[in-house]
Amino acid sequence: MNKKVLTSPSSFGQCGSEPFDLLARHGFEVINNPFGRKLTEDEVIEIASDCVGIVAGVEPLTARVMDALPKLKCISRVGVGIDSVDLAYAKTKGIAVVNTPDGPTLPVAELTLAMTMALLRKIPQAHHNLKNGVWKKEIGNLLYGKTVGVIGLGRIGRKVATIFRALGNQVIGHDLLLDEDWAKQNSVTMCSMENVLKEADIITLHIPGNADKSPVLSKNELDMIKPSAILINIARGGVVDEEALYESLKKLEIGGAALDVYAKEPYDGRLIELDNIIFTPHLGSYAAEAKLQMEIDAVKNLIDEMEKS
């Protein structure tokens, strides 16, 4: 039986050899991503032409790709999001699609806190000044006393909410699926998204985005945010209208923003011109301990699915 598997994430195995060791013990031949970046459709088709499984990143796994991989039985995503996979078509082809929903929760939640503190205390600006020989004391703001608005209360959003509550912040939240018991137990006040945008000092997004890829936060929503408030998106690229955000930040209609995800990656848009924004290159889950565990879990998921077939 053919047992070739493509490991497509560009950094797969960098935090430890255990995922590769696990595949080898179960008799799989591994084809690793040779480019060190996100694969294109054509590259997946070429590299995985003889594979029965893909341990997947965020490369496009479309109907065209699946049609070109006749032996493919399982796509096992390292991480939560599977919007890069044509799920409906995979089902018609009998291809199992699985993910690791718990792995990114803590690292993404901690990055949200880190981004918040960096924005409030202007850490990037102070670092840049000192690196360039400028001794300038930036005046920032306290986290204490701020109202935190969490939009999207799935696994990650709930962890973010509990972290800020533990630090003494008032937390207000919005989610389409209201869980009143959880909210009451964790002292989170549930309200409309409009109220979150208008009332929160810190707004953090943890939502999957619209099915049609349109922004959840466009100019109309951004205009609701207080001029002193900060916005953090570590959810999905495209959730925030980046051009509208540029205008809001440039005109100081929003106090600041932090982005880890972008509509197009690598990002090269106009937001780079601004000083009141922090960027990271889609590294929300890139904590060594969590990343390694996600890779191990993704491999175990693939092995379990292959044993069923």
Secondary structure, DSSP 8 states (H G I E B T S, - for coil): ---EEEE-STTTTTT-SHHHHHHHHTT-EEEE-SSSS---HHHHHHHTTT-SEEEE-SS-B-HHHHHT-TT--EEEESSS--TTB-HHHHHHHT-EEE--TTTTHHHHHHHHHHHHHHHHHTHHHHHHHHHTT---------STT-EEEEE--SHHHHHHHHHHHHTT-EEEEE-SS--HHHHHHTTEEE--HHHHHHH-SEEEE-----TT---SB-HHHHTTS-TT-EEEE-S-TTSB-HHHHHHHHHTTSSSEEEES--SSSS--SGGGG-SSEEE--S-TT--HHHHHHHHHHHHHHHHHHHHH-
